[in-house]
Amino acid sequence: MTREEAVNVARQLAEQNRWTWTEPVRAVRSRRWWFGPAYWRVTSNATARGRNVIVTIDDASRKVMQAKFAPR
């Protein structure tokens, strides 16, 4: 999964839930352990607190592991 694909999944999820999507967006690929499965964490409005859409996506299966909206 590329960064752009992860951002698109998060943006579509935000639109489905009618959450505010604000630029800039931060997308970081990480692992829980040295050898563990990789995942993406996408955060909208990344330079400010509030109006943040935060989505965690499994890199291999492309399934959304967690999604939330932080209004403040």
Residue pairs with C-beta under 8 A, 6 or more apart in sequence:
1 40
1 57
1 59
1 62
3 27
3 29
3 40
5 62
6 27
6 29
6 40
6 42
6 57
7 25
7 27
7 42
9 42
9 55
9 57
9 62
9 64
10 25
10 27
10 42
10 44
10 53
10 55
10 57
10 67
11 21
11 44
13 53
13 55
13 64
13 67
14 20
14 21
14 44
14 53
14 55
14 69
15 21
17 67
17 69
19 53
19 69
20 44
20 45
20 51
20 53
20 69
21 44
21 53
22 44
22 45
22 51
23 44
23 45
24 45
24 46
24 47
25 42
25 43
25 44
25 46
26 42
26 43
26 46
27 40
27 41
27 42
27 43
28 40
28 41
29 38
29 39
29 40
29 59
30 38
30 39
30 40
30 41
31 37
31 38
31 39
32 39
37 58
37 59
37 60
38 58
38 59
38 60
39 56
39 57
39 58
39 59
39 65
40 55
40 56
40 57
40 59
41 54
41 55
41 56
41 57
42 53
42 54
42 55
42 56
42 57
43 52
43 53
43 54
43 55
44 51
44 52
44 53
44 54
45 51
45 52
45 53
46 52
49 70
49 72
50 70
50 71
50 72
51 70
51 71
52 69
52 70
53 67
53 68
53 69
54 66
54 67
54 68
54 69
54 70
55 64
55 66
55 67
55 68
56 64
56 65
56 66
56 67
57 63
57 64
57 65
58 65
